[in-house]
Amino acid sequence: MKTCFDNDFWSQKKAEIVKKAIYDLDQTYKDEKGINHLSGANLPSKNEIYQIIDDIEEIIFPGYANEKIIDIKNINYFIGNLISKLYVELYSQVARAFKYHCSTKDKCSACNVEEMTENAVSHFISSLSELRNKMKLDVEAAYEGDPAAKSFEEIIISYPGLYALMVYRIAHELHVKGVPLIPRIMTEYAHSKVGIDIHPGAQIDTSMFIDHGTGVVVGETSILGKNVKIFQGVTLGALSFPKTPDGKLIRDRKRHPTLEDNVTIYSGATVLGDIVIGKGSVIGGNVWLTEGVPPNTVVTISKNELTIKTKK
């Protein structure tokens, strides 16, 4: 049987190149501080997590993604099957995440992975009705905030901001129970689909509306109140990160903005640091803001001079 190293199949030069590449890669795999994950606990499956998101979306918005006809008479049967399937699949992935986390922290003997997993998954399943109620308010906020919206159906099917919020709200419920990896996998999946980056650790109250949405970034320790509206290209970020004397980043501290209720931030604005934007304030487009403002404040930048000439 011929192999890829037979001289009549590959030239000698190509065979040497392949052998050297294999050897060089093998050396990088032996570095325990490298980027490989070998001989350890199984990591969560990204593809299975994507499917879990799809199943939860069908629970929150039944009849929008599934080809089956659903009515009020069979909704309990349909949702019951979905939740049963979700429980099993989510349990498997969350258990993988906790096993990985415990192994990297050298706490395997102290971790009760089964108990941690059951606690997180039970919490999530119990939160589904609350998640659905929050999403109802987000849909209403989008409809009331966008004169181009023709119906709730249009918003649910096509608005990227609503999809990003849905995935964020799913991921956040797992994040608050300390589930590693999976919340970030979820929100980065939404980020890759709709261009909106919301960290699962952010705290976002009800009736949130992200208009258009492309390029929006909401950092980990951001806090957003009720009825907040932000447009495309808005960044709720951090200033330069403080470090310890030995040069390591200081983590687990508030470093992103707080937006109180009824704040609107227009496109391209950048709001940085642990600051508070007071209730009812409006931040204009392209503003760069690093200090807090009191309630009912309007922040804008002076207009650039516009020159219009007749083409010769």
C-alpha positions as a printed Julia matrix, in Angstrom:
312×3 Matrix{Float64}:
   0.0    0.0     0.0
   1.43   3.35   -0.99
   1.82   6.07    1.61
   2.31   9.78    1.23
   6.04   9.23    1.9
   6.63   6.79   -0.97
   9.1    8.38   -3.38
   6.95   7.42   -6.36
   4.04   9.28   -4.77
   5.85  12.36   -3.51
   9.11  13.82   -4.55
  11.87  13.44   -2.02
  11.86  17.18   -1.4
   8.14  17.28   -0.6
   8.48  14.28    1.71
  11.24  16.03    3.64
   9.16  19.19    3.97
   6.19  17.24    5.36
   8.38  15.24    7.78
  10.0   18.42    9.07
   6.61  20.13    9.5
   5.36  17.15   11.54
   8.48  17.22   13.71
   8.31  20.98   14.26
   4.63  20.85   15.18
   5.25  17.96   17.56
   7.73  20.13   19.47
   5.09  22.85   19.92
   2.59  20.29   21.22
   5.01  19.22   23.95
   4.95  22.72   25.44
   2.39  22.49   28.24
   1.96  26.27   28.17
   0.94  26.17   24.53
  -2.48  26.42   22.92
  -3.21  22.7    22.59
  -5.74  20.88   24.75
  -4.54  17.28   25.0
  -5.2   14.46   27.5
  -7.61  16.61   29.5
 -11.32  16.83   30.14
 -13.46  17.21   27.04
 -14.17  20.84   26.26
 -17.73  21.96   25.5
 -18.71  21.41   21.87
 -19.26  24.68   20.02
 -21.59  23.06   17.5
 -23.75  21.55   20.23
 -23.91  24.9    22.01
 -25.05  26.56   18.78
 -27.83  23.97   18.56
 -28.76  24.67   22.18
 -29.17  28.36   21.29
 -31.48  27.4    18.44
 -33.59  25.23   20.75
 -33.87  27.99   23.35
 -34.82  30.49   20.63
 -37.69  28.19   19.66
 -38.82  28.04   23.3
 -38.71  31.84   23.63
 -40.24  32.53   20.2
 -42.24  29.39   19.32
 -43.27  29.04   15.71
 -40.62  31.33   14.25
 -37.79  28.94   13.44
 -39.34  25.45   13.43
 -41.12  24.2    10.33
 -43.83  22.46   12.36
 -47.17  24.18   12.82
 -47.66  25.05   16.47
 -50.9   26.23   18.06
 -52.12  26.77   21.59
 -53.52  23.24   21.7
 -50.18  21.5    21.19
 -47.78  24.1    22.61
 -47.29  22.25   25.92
 -46.39  19.02   24.15
 -44.02  20.77   21.75
 -42.28  22.89   24.4
 -42.16  19.96   26.82
 -40.19  17.89   24.34
 -37.85  20.8    23.64
 -37.18  21.46   27.33
 -36.5   17.78   28.01
 -34.03  17.71   25.12
 -32.49  20.99   26.26
 -31.98  19.74   29.82
 -30.0   16.71   28.66
 -27.87  18.56   26.11
 -27.17  21.55   28.34
 -26.28  19.3    31.28
 -23.68  17.5    29.16
 -22.02  20.71   27.99
 -22.08  22.44   31.38
 -20.55  19.36   33.02
 -17.72  19.48   30.47
 -17.15  23.16   31.22
 -16.96  22.62   34.99
 -14.66  19.59   34.62
 -12.3   21.65   32.47
 -12.38  24.57   34.91
 -11.69  22.41   37.93
  -8.8   20.63   36.22
  -7.1   23.92   35.26
  -7.5   25.33   38.78
  -6.17  22.21   40.49
  -9.4   21.9    42.43
 -10.68  18.57   41.16
 -10.77  17.02   44.62
 -12.75  19.95   45.99
 -15.21  20.28   43.1
 -18.53  18.46   43.06
 -19.06  18.75   39.3
 -22.38  16.93   39.36
 -23.81  19.24   42.01
 -22.46  22.38   40.3
 -23.87  21.27   36.96
 -27.29  20.37   38.37
 -27.47  23.71   40.18
 -26.61  25.71   37.05
 -28.87  23.8    34.66
 -31.83  23.76   37.07
 -31.44  27.52   37.52
 -31.41  28.04   33.78
 -34.45  25.87   33.06
 -36.34  27.66   35.84
 -35.44  31.04   34.33
 -36.96  30.32   30.89
 -40.31  32.0    31.6
 -38.53  35.09   32.96
 -36.28  35.13   29.89
 -39.32  35.04   27.66
 -40.95  37.94   29.53
 -37.76  40.01   29.2
 -37.62  39.31   25.48
 -41.26  40.43   25.13
 -40.27  43.78   26.58
 -37.22  43.99   24.29
 -39.45  43.36   21.25
 -41.87  46.05   22.41
 -38.97  48.48   22.95
 -37.75  47.85   19.41
 -41.22  48.42   17.99
 -41.76  51.63   19.95
 -38.24  52.87   19.24
 -38.07  52.26   15.49
 -40.62  53.91   13.18
 -39.45  51.58   10.39
 -40.67  48.52   12.29
 -43.9   47.21   10.8
 -44.65  44.39   13.24
 -43.36  42.31   16.13
 -42.88  39.46   13.65
 -40.51  41.55   11.54
 -38.45  42.44   14.6
 -38.2   38.84   15.88
 -37.3   37.42   12.48
 -34.89  40.04   11.21
 -33.53  42.5    13.81
 -29.88  41.74   14.7
 -30.05  43.72   17.94
 -32.84  41.53   19.25
 -30.93  38.35   18.38
 -27.81  39.63   20.17
 -29.88  40.52   23.23
 -31.54  37.11   23.27
 -28.22  35.26   23.18
 -26.8   37.63   25.8
 -29.73  36.99   28.13
 -29.31  33.23   27.7
 -25.57  33.42   28.34
 -25.96  35.76   31.31
 -28.13  33.25   33.2
 -25.33  30.69   32.91
 -22.66  33.3    33.71
 -24.28  34.23   37.03
 -24.08  30.56   38.07
 -20.35  30.52   37.35
 -20.46  28.32   34.25
 -17.08  28.62   32.47
 -16.54  28.93   28.7
 -20.11  28.4    27.5
 -21.43  31.94   28.06
 -18.56  33.41   26.02
 -18.99  30.79   23.3
 -22.63  31.85   23.05
 -22.13  35.62   22.91
 -19.19  35.36   20.52
 -21.37  33.22   18.26
 -23.93  36.02   18.21
 -21.1   38.49   17.65
 -19.95  36.55   14.6
 -23.51  36.44   13.21
 -24.73  40.0    13.75
 -21.64  42.09   14.59
 -22.81  43.0    18.11
 -20.47  42.14   20.99
 -22.15  41.9    24.41
 -20.18  40.3    27.22
 -22.29  37.8    29.21
 -21.16  39.45   32.44
 -22.83  42.77   31.6
 -26.02  43.62   33.51
 -28.82  44.74   31.17
 -32.27  45.56   32.5
 -35.52  45.26   30.54
 -36.78  47.07   27.42
 -33.37  47.37   25.81
 -33.2   48.43   22.14
 -30.12  48.22   19.92
 -30.94  50.02   16.66
 -29.07  48.72   13.59
 -26.36  47.46   15.91
 -23.3   46.76   13.76
 -20.14  47.43   15.75
 -21.79  47.78   19.16
 -19.57  46.68   22.07
 -20.81  46.27   25.65
 -18.06  45.42   28.13
 -18.12  42.87   30.93
 -18.87  45.18   33.88
 -21.29  47.49   32.08
 -24.62  48.12   33.82
 -27.59  49.25   31.73
 -30.9   50.35   33.23
 -34.42  50.14   31.83
 -35.39  51.57   28.43
 -31.83  52.14   27.23
 -31.41  52.73   23.5
 -28.1   52.56   21.66
 -27.27  52.83   17.98
 -24.65  51.25   15.74
 -20.96  51.68   16.46
 -21.41  52.49   20.17
 -18.68  51.28   22.54
 -19.2   50.88   26.27
 -15.61  50.1    27.09
 -12.81  50.43   29.62
  -9.92  52.81   29.96
  -6.34  51.51   30.13
  -6.19  48.56   32.48
  -4.4   48.93   35.85
  -1.69  46.4    36.6
  -0.04  44.88   39.63
   3.61  45.76   40.44
   4.72  42.63   38.57
   2.89  43.74   35.42
  -0.22  41.52   35.55
  -3.68  42.9    34.77
  -5.92  43.58   37.77
  -9.13  41.69   37.14
 -12.57  41.45   38.76
 -13.17  45.15   39.23
 -15.74  47.58   37.78
 -14.2   49.19   34.7
 -17.11  49.85   32.3
 -19.89  52.48   32.28
 -23.23  52.46   34.03
 -26.18  53.79   32.03
 -29.18  54.68   34.13
 -32.79  54.34   32.93
 -33.93  55.96   29.68
 -30.45  56.8    28.36
 -29.95  57.1    24.6
 -26.54  56.87   22.94
 -26.27  57.71   19.25
 -24.08  56.09   16.61
 -20.33  56.08   16.89
 -20.19  57.29   20.49
 -17.49  55.89   22.77
 -18.15  55.84   26.52
 -15.23  54.59   28.59
 -14.45  53.76   32.19
 -16.32  53.25   35.44
 -18.56  56.29   35.0
 -22.31  56.93   35.38
 -24.5   58.38   32.64
 -27.45  59.82   34.52
 -31.1   58.92   33.96
 -32.69  60.35   30.83
 -29.42  61.6    29.34
 -28.63  61.69   25.61
 -25.11  61.13   24.26
 -24.73  62.41   20.7
 -23.07  60.68   17.77
 -19.27  60.33   17.69
 -18.86  61.68   21.23
 -15.8   60.46   23.17
 -16.76  60.46   26.85
 -14.64  59.48   29.86
 -16.46  61.3    32.66
 -19.92  60.81   34.07
 -22.84  63.18   33.55
 -25.85  63.99   35.78
 -29.42  63.01   34.87
 -31.14  64.66   31.89
 -27.89  65.81   30.29
 -27.34  66.2    26.55
 -23.76  65.66   25.39
 -22.77  66.61   21.83
 -19.68  67.7    19.94
 -19.49  70.89   17.9
 -20.31  70.45   14.23
 -17.41  70.22   11.86
 -17.37  72.94    9.22
 -19.04  71.71    6.06
 -17.81  73.05    2.72
 -19.9   72.71   -0.45
 -18.42  73.73   -3.78
 -19.68  73.65   -7.32
 -17.84  71.08   -9.4
 -15.87  72.7   -12.21
